[in-house]
């Protein structure tokens, strides 16, 4: 968790923690579910779910890389 706080501080962006209940509630709205995420966590999309749970809307499709995903959202 310290690495996340350090990365956010370096980038000058806020770091928000999402409650599990909020993450679960937005799963049906995640535009690009991942079977890998579902098998590992029980959630269809962690990055997109977090972005949506914080009240944003997806800015672009989920970005994927080797072993990592990222989702960007616009605040509403």
C-alpha positions as CSV (number, residue, x, y, z in Angstrom):
1,X,0.0,0.0,0.0
2,X,2.9,2.3,0.6
3,X,3.9,1.9,-3.0
4,X,0.5,3.1,-4.2
5,X,0.6,6.1,-2.0
6,X,4.1,6.9,-3.2
7,X,3.1,6.5,-6.9
8,X,0.1,8.8,-6.4
9,X,2.2,11.4,-4.7
10,X,4.8,11.3,-7.4
11,X,2.1,11.7,-10.1
12,X,0.3,14.4,-8.1
13,X,-3.0,12.5,-8.2
14,X,-5.3,11.6,-5.3
15,X,-5.5,8.0,-4.0
16,X,-8.9,6.8,-3.1
17,X,-9.9,3.5,-1.5
18,X,-13.1,1.9,-2.7
19,X,-15.3,0.0,-0.2
20,X,-16.0,-3.6,-1.2
21,X,-19.7,-3.1,-1.2
22,X,-19.4,-0.2,-3.7
23,X,-17.1,-2.3,-5.9
24,X,-19.6,-5.1,-6.0
25,X,-22.5,-2.8,-6.7
26,X,-21.0,-1.5,-10.0
27,X,-19.9,-4.8,-11.5
28,X,-22.9,-5.1,-13.8
29,X,-21.9,-1.7,-15.3
30,X,-18.2,-2.6,-16.1
31,X,-17.9,-2.4,-19.9
32,X,-15.0,-4.9,-20.2
33,X,-15.3,-7.7,-17.8
34,X,-12.3,-10.0,-17.3
35,X,-12.5,-13.8,-16.7
36,X,-9.0,-13.6,-15.2
37,X,-10.1,-11.0,-12.7
38,X,-13.3,-12.9,-11.9
39,X,-11.4,-16.2,-11.2
40,X,-8.8,-14.4,-9.1
41,X,-11.1,-12.0,-7.1
42,X,-14.8,-12.8,-7.8
43,X,-15.2,-9.4,-9.5
44,X,-15.5,-8.9,-13.2
45,X,-13.4,-5.8,-13.3
46,X,-11.4,-4.3,-10.5
47,X,-9.9,-1.2,-12.2
48,X,-13.1,-0.3,-14.0
49,X,-15.2,-1.1,-11.0
50,X,-13.1,1.2,-8.8
51,X,-13.4,4.0,-11.3
52,X,-17.2,3.6,-11.5
53,X,-17.6,3.2,-7.8
54,X,-16.0,6.5,-7.2
55,X,-18.8,8.2,-9.3
56,X,-16.9,8.6,-12.6
57,X,-17.7,7.4,-16.1
58,X,-15.1,5.5,-18.2
59,X,-12.9,7.8,-20.2
60,X,-11.7,5.0,-22.5
61,X,-11.7,1.2,-22.6
62,X,-9.7,-0.6,-19.9
63,X,-6.0,-0.6,-20.6
64,X,-4.3,-4.0,-20.2
65,X,-0.7,-5.1,-20.0
66,X,1.2,-8.1,-18.8
67,X,-0.4,-8.9,-15.4
68,X,-1.8,-5.4,-14.9
69,X,-4.9,-3.3,-15.9
70,X,-5.7,0.3,-15.6
71,X,-9.0,2.2,-16.0
72,X,-9.4,6.0,-16.3
73,X,-12.6,7.8,-15.5
74,X,-13.9,11.3,-15.7
75,X,-15.5,12.8,-12.6
76,X,-19.1,13.7,-13.0
